[in-house]
Structure formats: C-alpha cells, structure tokens
Amino acid sequence: MSTGTHGPAGDGTRAVRAGLPDPVTYEPPLPGPVFAAHYHLPGEPTGPYTYGRDSNPTWTLLERAVGELEAPGEPVETVCFASGMAALSAVLFSQLKAGDTVVMPSDGYQALPLAYERLRAYGVTVRTAPTADDAQLSLLQGARLLWIESPSNPGLDVCDIQRLADAAHRAGALVAVDNTLATPLGQRPLRLGADFSVASDTKGTTGHGDLLLGHVTCRDPALAEEVRRWRKVVGAIPGPMEAWLAHRSLATIQLRADRQCANALAIARALAERGEVSGLRYPGLPGDPSYPLASRQMRRYGGIVSFVLPDRAYAERFLGALTLVDDATSFGSVRSSAERRGRWGGDAVPEGFIRFSAGVEDEEDLVADVLRALETVARA
C-alpha cells in the first residue's frame, strides 16, 4: 500500500523518493533486485514473502513507488505485471464472466481486438465506440465494466474521463483507464473517478526502451486483490531485474516527461506549417480538437504526435531520411522513434499515418531533423 511522500512535494521530488525503504546504515538507498523462487518459511506461511510467484521484495518497492505517483498522499494498491497486456488482461479477466458486458474503445491499442476475441469466446458481450465525443456513454446500460483509453493510441483523441466514470458508476459499472500514453505525471485516472488505472510501463513510465512491464493501481483493496489473484493464476509476474530497473528509471520520469512534452509540442508546431502534412494531432497543441478537454483533464500532454503524409511510399521515405529518430514500434523512450502504423494492419489509419514519439534530444536538433527529412522527401 502507498500513502505517498510526506509533506508537500513536486513531481520531481516525489519521483526520486518514491518507494524507497527507510535508510539503513551502509545499505544502498534502493536495494538491488532480489532473485528468489522460495524463501525460508518455517511454520505457517503468514509472512509477506512465501513463494516467488506470489511476492518479491523488489516488486514491493516498485509497487509502492508507482502508487505514490498514481495517487500522491492517498492509500492505494498497485500490482505490477510482466507487460502492459498482462496488466490489461488481469483487469478484464478478473472482473468479467460469461453473460457480462464490457464497453471498450473501437480506436484503442492495436492488440485490444485480441482481447475482444477471447472475451467473446468466454461468453462476454463486447460493445465498442470511439474515444472522441464521449461516444461510449451511449453503451453503458447493463455493462459490468467500462474501459477507457485517453488519449487514444494512435489517434490521440481524448474523452471526458470524469463524465464517463460518473455515468458508468450510475449504471453499475466499474471503470478502468488505460493511462499508458499520459503516464501518472500527465493524468491521474483515480482522481478522475476510475476504479483501475492501468498502464504499459514499457513505455513512458520507465522510458528507456529496455524492459517490458505493466501495472494496475486501485483504491479498493478488494479489487486489487482480485487483480493480484489473477496474476498468481496465470503467472504473469515481472522479473526482479525488470522491476528494479523500472524503479531506478522512475527517478527521472519528471525530467523525461517535461522534455518529451516540450519536444512533442515543438514538433507539432513545426509540422503544422507543412503543406504535405495532414491530420496532425497533439492534445497540447492549441487548435487541436482535444485541446480544450485535455487542458482541463491532463497535467502534461504526452510525448506522442500523430500525422499523415501523402501515401505509404512518402511516409517510408520520410522515416528513412531521419537521422535522430529510430524507425521502431512502441513509444515513450528517451530516444525518439517513429513508425508508419499501417504496416501492422490493425489500426484504422491511412497508409501514410505516422506515430512520432518524441525523446529527450535537444529540441532544436530534433525539429531540424524532422524538417530536413521532410525537405529531402519533397525534393526527391
């Protein structure tokens, strides 16, 4: 359980202290990873650490840290997983049974349809609607769970989380928010009424592109226990090294987020001046359809920009001309990346659709690289 950093603390202060144990003389501030399949366990199994699939001291510190970022100063419980999809699946499959109805986004993360397929096979009714305009409101009657993804990936639409959560609760449904793109520094779903805040920590939360991880944070201990039990059943546990690396990485989340957001905004502004660019989206760009709502709901707008180039070949030449940006999937790393999302076939986007993840490079260098690549393609 997390109760947050004592006293007033900004995001950066909280991030560097989150989840650290009480100081012990001659011991490191953040103990190294604990590798253990079993623990000494005489007598009845009443202690906190009994078996490696159930608990690990390294997870405990990470879960405490994430909870302090998700809901500073509030009692919450966090459960960490081996990946974002493991965290997502734990909420869906711990809460839904045959005959239940779940409301999901029709424009969310590319792997969501795989979850829909499994849910339907188990007798769960899946209703879908777009993120924009709070379209999921019309589907809540009789639902057991509402799943929100805001901003949506990759389209960057935003919905009114508090409005949807209030309506869902009145209809008797639980609410889960995929907060991967925003991270806890950009948006706090539990304070907006969500029952579950879920994220792939592979992305911006840990931010180095070197591990897979996910988490679920809840205020309700009973819901957290159901999610934790699902983790035990399927064994979707994080490795100790991944958990330790994630906790180490949290210390710089505010520094990374601020630079990534500033770079994303600068790139969006530069792209807005280009005639070959259409469909430009960034929630922090004044004039973006999501800006008015995002500015009320989000504390930071994230490091992702999406836009459309004329066609597939044009987009691929642009990606090939970049020198500071990796052509790679995923997002949120300290190193900028971009990809043509249509290559995966799972997103309803044009062939020239680009998802750009701003890293922490110098703003001037990154913008110059993007503009130079566009000029190179335009001259070809």
C-alpha positions as CSV (number, residue, x, y, z in Angstrom):
1,M,0.0,0.0,0.0
2,S,1.2,3.5,-0.8
3,T,0.4,6.6,1.3
4,G,2.7,9.0,-0.7
5,T,5.6,11.2,0.1
6,H,5.4,13.1,3.5
7,G,4.7,16.8,3.2
8,P,4.3,18.9,0.0
9,A,6.3,17.6,-2.9
10,G,6.5,18.4,-6.6
11,D,6.6,15.7,-9.2
12,G,10.4,15.6,-9.4
13,T,10.9,15.4,-5.7
14,R,8.3,12.7,-5.4
15,A,9.7,10.7,-8.3
16,V,13.3,10.5,-6.9
17,R,12.0,9.4,-3.4
18,A,9.0,7.2,-4.4
19,G,9.0,3.7,-2.9
20,L,12.4,3.9,-1.2
21,P,12.7,2.0,2.1
22,D,13.7,3.6,5.3
23,P,17.5,4.3,5.3
24,V,19.8,1.6,6.7
25,T,23.3,2.4,7.5
26,Y,25.8,1.2,4.9
27,E,23.0,-0.1,2.6
28,P,22.1,1.4,-0.8
29,P,19.1,3.8,-1.0
30,L,17.5,1.4,-3.5
31,P,18.4,-2.2,-2.7
32,G,19.4,-4.4,-5.5
33,P,17.0,-7.0,-7.1
34,V,16.0,-10.0,-5.1
35,F,16.3,-13.2,-7.0
36,A,14.3,-15.9,-5.2
37,A,12.0,-18.7,-6.2
38,H,11.4,-19.5,-2.5
39,Y,12.1,-18.1,0.9
40,H,12.9,-19.6,4.3
41,L,9.5,-20.4,5.6
42,P,9.3,-22.3,8.9
43,G,5.8,-22.9,10.4
44,E,2.7,-21.3,9.0
45,P,3.0,-19.2,5.8
46,T,2.0,-15.9,7.4
47,G,4.9,-13.7,6.3
48,P,4.9,-11.3,3.4
49,Y,7.2,-13.4,1.2
50,T,6.4,-17.1,0.8
51,Y,6.9,-18.0,-2.8
52,G,8.4,-16.3,-5.9
53,R,5.2,-16.3,-7.9
54,D,3.3,-14.6,-5.1
55,S,5.6,-11.8,-3.9
56,N,9.0,-10.4,-4.1
57,P,10.7,-7.5,-2.1
58,T,11.7,-5.8,-5.3
59,W,8.1,-5.8,-6.6
60,T,7.0,-4.4,-3.2
61,L,9.2,-1.3,-3.5
62,L,8.3,-0.7,-7.2
63,E,4.6,-1.1,-6.5
64,R,4.8,1.3,-3.6
65,A,6.6,3.8,-5.8
66,V,4.1,3.6,-8.7
67,G,1.2,4.0,-6.2
68,E,2.8,7.2,-4.9
69,L,2.9,8.6,-8.4
70,E,-0.6,7.5,-9.3
71,A,-2.3,9.0,-6.2
72,P,0.1,11.0,-4.0
73,G,-0.8,11.0,-0.3
74,E,-3.7,8.5,-0.8
75,P,-3.9,4.9,0.2
76,V,-3.9,2.8,-3.0
77,E,-2.6,-0.6,-4.0
78,T,-0.6,-1.3,-7.1
79,V,0.0,-4.7,-8.8
80,C,2.9,-5.0,-11.3
81,F,2.9,-7.3,-14.2
82,A,5.3,-8.8,-16.8
83,S,3.8,-6.5,-19.5
84,G,1.2,-4.0,-20.2
85,M,-1.0,-6.6,-21.9
86,A,-0.7,-8.8,-18.8
87,A,-2.0,-5.9,-16.7
88,L,-4.8,-5.1,-19.1
89,S,-5.8,-8.8,-19.2
90,A,-5.8,-9.1,-15.5
91,V,-8.4,-6.4,-15.1
92,L,-10.6,-7.7,-17.9
93,F,-10.5,-11.4,-17.0
94,S,-10.6,-10.9,-13.2
95,Q,-13.7,-8.8,-13.5
96,L,-15.7,-10.3,-16.3
97,K,-17.5,-13.6,-16.7
98,A,-19.9,-15.2,-19.1
99,G,-23.0,-13.1,-19.5
100,D,-21.3,-9.8,-18.6
101,T,-21.0,-6.8,-20.9
102,V,-17.9,-4.7,-21.3
103,V,-17.7,-1.3,-23.1
104,M,-14.4,-0.8,-24.9
105,P,-12.9,1.7,-27.3
106,S,-13.1,1.0,-31.0
107,D,-10.0,3.0,-31.7
108,G,-7.6,1.9,-28.9
109,Y,-4.4,0.0,-28.7
110,Q,-3.8,-2.4,-31.6
111,A,-3.8,-5.6,-29.5
112,L,-7.2,-4.9,-28.0
113,P,-9.1,-6.9,-30.6
114,L,-7.2,-10.0,-29.5
115,A,-8.7,-9.4,-26.0
116,Y,-12.1,-8.9,-27.6
117,E,-11.8,-12.2,-29.4
118,R,-11.0,-14.1,-26.1
119,L,-13.8,-12.3,-24.2
120,R,-16.4,-13.2,-26.7
121,A,-15.2,-16.8,-26.7
122,Y,-15.8,-16.8,-23.0
123,G,-19.3,-15.5,-23.4
124,V,-18.7,-11.8,-22.6
125,T,-20.5,-9.2,-24.7
126,V,-18.1,-6.6,-26.1
127,R,-19.5,-3.2,-27.1
128,T,-17.2,-0.7,-28.8
129,A,-17.4,3.0,-29.6
130,P,-14.8,5.7,-30.5
131,T,-13.0,7.7,-27.8
132,A,-13.9,11.1,-29.2
133,D,-17.1,12.9,-28.2
134,D,-17.6,10.5,-25.2
135,A,-19.2,8.1,-27.6
136,Q,-19.0,5.2,-25.1
137,L,-21.7,6.9,-22.9
138,S,-24.5,5.5,-25.1
139,L,-23.4,1.9,-24.5
140,L,-23.3,1.8,-20.7
141,Q,-26.7,0.3,-19.9
142,G,-26.2,-3.1,-18.3
143,A,-22.4,-3.0,-18.6
144,R,-20.2,-4.6,-15.9
145,L,-17.0,-2.7,-16.9
146,L,-16.1,0.4,-18.9
147,W,-12.7,0.5,-20.5
148,I,-11.3,4.0,-21.4
149,E,-8.2,4.8,-23.3
150,S,-7.5,8.5,-23.3
151,P,-5.6,9.8,-25.1
152,S,-6.2,7.0,-27.6
153,N,-3.4,5.2,-29.3
154,P,-2.5,6.1,-32.0
155,G,-5.2,8.6,-32.9
156,L,-4.8,10.9,-29.8
157,D,-8.4,11.5,-29.2
158,V,-9.4,12.5,-25.7
159,C,-12.6,11.8,-23.8
160,D,-14.0,13.2,-20.6
161,I,-12.9,10.6,-18.1
162,Q,-14.8,12.0,-15.1
163,R,-18.0,12.4,-17.0
164,L,-17.8,8.8,-18.3
165,A,-16.8,7.4,-14.9
166,D,-19.7,9.1,-13.2
167,A,-22.1,7.8,-15.8
168,A,-20.7,4.3,-15.6
169,H,-20.9,4.2,-11.8
170,R,-24.6,5.3,-12.0
171,A,-25.1,2.4,-14.4
172,G,-23.5,0.0,-12.0
173,A,-20.3,-0.5,-14.0
174,L,-16.6,-0.4,-12.9
175,V,-14.2,1.9,-14.8
176,A,-10.7,1.1,-16.0
177,V,-8.5,3.7,-17.7
178,D,-5.5,2.8,-19.9
179,N,-3.1,5.6,-18.9
180,T,-0.1,4.4,-20.9
181,L,0.3,7.4,-23.1
182,A,-0.2,10.1,-20.4
183,T,1.6,8.3,-17.5
184,P,0.8,9.2,-13.9
185,L,2.6,12.6,-14.4
186,G,0.3,13.5,-17.2
187,Q,-3.0,12.3,-15.8
188,R,-4.3,10.7,-12.7
189,P,-7.3,8.5,-13.6
190,L,-8.2,7.5,-10.0
191,R,-8.7,11.2,-9.1
192,L,-11.0,11.4,-12.2
193,G,-13.2,8.6,-10.9
194,A,-11.6,5.4,-12.3
195,D,-11.5,2.2,-10.3
196,F,-8.5,0.9,-12.1
197,S,-5.6,2.9,-13.5
198,V,-3.7,0.6,-16.0
199,A,-0.5,1.2,-18.0
200,S,2.1,-0.4,-20.0
201,D,5.2,0.7,-18.1
202,T,7.3,-0.5,-21.1
203,K,6.5,3.0,-22.5
204,G,6.9,6.4,-20.9
205,T,6.7,5.3,-17.3
206,T,10.1,3.7,-17.4
207,G,11.2,5.4,-20.6
208,H,14.4,3.7,-21.7
209,G,13.0,1.1,-24.1
210,D,14.8,-1.7,-22.4
211,L,12.2,-3.7,-20.5
212,L,8.6,-4.9,-20.6
213,L,6.3,-4.2,-17.6
214,G,2.8,-3.1,-16.7
215,H,0.8,-2.2,-13.6
216,V,-2.7,-1.8,-12.2
217,T,-3.4,0.6,-9.4
218,C,-6.7,0.6,-7.4
219,R,-8.1,2.4,-4.4
220,D,-10.3,-0.6,-3.4
221,P,-8.2,-3.3,-1.8
222,A,-10.7,-5.9,-2.8
223,L,-10.4,-5.1,-6.5
224,A,-6.6,-5.0,-6.1
225,E,-6.7,-8.5,-4.5
226,E,-8.8,-9.9,-7.4
227,V,-6.2,-8.5,-9.9
228,R,-3.4,-9.9,-7.8
229,R,-5.0,-13.3,-7.7
230,W,-5.3,-13.3,-11.4
231,R,-1.6,-12.6,-11.7
232,K,-0.9,-15.6,-9.5
233,V,-3.2,-17.8,-11.5
234,V,-1.6,-17.0,-14.9
235,G,1.9,-16.4,-13.5
236,A,2.3,-13.1,-15.3
237,I,4.8,-11.8,-12.9
238,P,7.6,-9.3,-13.5
239,G,11.2,-10.4,-13.3
240,P,13.2,-8.9,-10.3
241,M,15.7,-7.3,-12.6
242,E,12.9,-5.6,-14.7
243,A,11.2,-4.4,-11.5
244,W,14.5,-3.0,-10.2
245,L,15.3,-1.3,-13.5
246,A,11.8,0.2,-13.6
247,H,12.1,1.6,-10.1
248,R,15.5,3.1,-10.9
249,S,14.0,4.7,-14.0
250,L,11.1,6.3,-12.1
251,A,13.6,8.8,-10.6
252,T,13.8,10.6,-13.9
253,I,10.2,10.4,-15.0
254,Q,9.5,14.1,-14.4
255,L,12.7,15.2,-16.3
256,R,11.9,12.9,-19.2
257,A,8.2,13.8,-19.3
258,D,8.9,17.6,-19.4
259,R,11.5,17.3,-22.1
260,Q,9.4,14.9,-24.2
261,C,6.3,17.0,-23.9
262,A,8.2,20.2,-24.9
263,N,9.8,18.4,-27.9
264,A,6.4,17.0,-29.0
265,L,4.8,20.4,-28.9
266,A,7.7,21.9,-30.9
267,I,7.5,19.1,-33.5
268,A,3.7,19.6,-33.7
269,R,4.1,23.3,-34.3
270,A,6.7,22.7,-37.0
271,L,4.5,20.1,-38.7
272,A,1.5,22.5,-38.6
273,E,3.4,24.7,-41.1
274,R,4.0,22.0,-43.7
275,G,1.6,21.6,-46.6
276,E,2.3,17.9,-47.1
277,V,1.2,17.1,-43.6
278,S,-2.4,16.5,-42.8
279,G,-4.4,15.0,-39.9
280,L,-2.0,16.5,-37.4
281,R,-2.9,15.6,-33.8
282,Y,-1.3,16.6,-30.5
283,P,-3.5,17.2,-27.4
284,G,-1.3,20.0,-26.2
285,L,-1.4,22.0,-29.5
286,P,-3.9,24.9,-29.3
287,G,-6.4,24.3,-32.1
288,D,-6.3,20.5,-31.7
289,P,-9.8,19.1,-31.4
290,S,-8.8,17.6,-28.0
291,Y,-7.0,20.6,-26.6
292,P,-9.9,22.2,-24.6
293,L,-10.7,19.0,-22.8
294,A,-7.1,17.8,-22.4
295,S,-6.2,21.2,-20.9
296,R,-8.7,20.7,-18.2
297,Q,-8.1,17.0,-17.6
298,M,-4.4,16.4,-18.2
299,R,-1.3,17.8,-16.3
300,R,1.0,17.1,-19.2
301,Y,0.0,16.2,-22.8
302,G,2.4,13.4,-23.5
303,G,5.3,12.9,-26.0
304,I,3.3,11.5,-28.9
305,V,2.4,13.3,-32.1
306,S,0.5,11.8,-35.0
307,F,0.2,13.0,-38.6
308,V,-0.5,11.8,-42.1
309,L,1.9,12.1,-45.1
310,P,0.5,11.7,-48.6
311,D,1.0,8.0,-49.0
312,R,2.8,4.9,-47.9
313,A,5.9,5.5,-50.1
314,Y,6.1,9.1,-49.0
315,A,5.9,8.1,-45.3
316,E,8.6,5.4,-45.7
317,R,11.0,7.8,-47.5
318,F,10.4,10.3,-44.6
319,L,11.3,7.7,-42.0
320,G,14.3,6.6,-43.9
321,A,15.6,10.2,-44.1
322,L,15.5,10.8,-40.4
323,T,18.9,10.5,-38.6
324,L,18.0,11.2,-35.0
325,V,14.8,9.1,-34.9
326,D,14.6,5.3,-34.8
327,D,12.1,3.6,-37.1
328,A,10.6,1.4,-34.4
329,T,7.4,0.5,-32.7
330,S,6.5,1.3,-29.1
331,F,6.9,4.8,-27.7
332,G,8.0,6.8,-24.6
333,S,11.7,6.2,-24.8
334,V,14.4,8.8,-24.2
335,R,15.4,8.2,-27.8
336,S,12.9,9.5,-30.4
337,S,11.1,7.0,-32.6
338,A,8.5,7.0,-35.3
339,E,6.7,4.5,-37.4
340,R,4.2,4.1,-40.1
341,R,1.4,2.5,-38.2
342,G,-0.3,1.0,-41.2
343,R,2.4,-1.6,-41.5
344,W,0.8,-3.6,-38.7
345,G,-2.6,-3.8,-40.3
346,G,-4.5,-3.5,-37.0
347,D,-5.2,0.3,-36.8
348,A,-7.8,2.0,-38.9
349,V,-5.4,4.7,-40.2
350,P,-4.3,5.9,-43.6
351,E,-1.2,4.3,-45.2
352,G,0.8,7.4,-44.6
353,F,-0.1,7.7,-40.9
354,I,2.9,8.4,-38.7
355,R,3.1,8.0,-34.9
356,F,6.0,10.0,-33.7
357,S,7.4,9.6,-30.2
358,A,9.5,12.5,-29.0
359,G,12.5,11.7,-27.0
360,V,14.8,13.9,-24.8
361,E,17.1,15.1,-27.5
362,D,17.7,18.8,-27.8
363,E,14.6,20.5,-29.2
364,E,16.4,22.4,-32.0
365,D,18.2,19.2,-33.2
366,L,15.1,17.1,-33.2
367,V,12.9,19.7,-35.0
368,A,15.7,20.3,-37.5
369,D,16.0,16.6,-38.3
370,V,12.3,16.3,-38.9
371,L,12.2,19.3,-41.2
372,R,15.3,18.2,-43.0
373,A,13.8,14.8,-43.6
374,L,10.6,16.4,-45.0
375,E,12.6,18.6,-47.3
376,T,14.6,15.6,-48.5
377,V,11.5,13.7,-49.5
378,A,9.9,16.8,-51.0
379,R,12.9,17.3,-53.3
380,A,13.0,13.6,-54.4
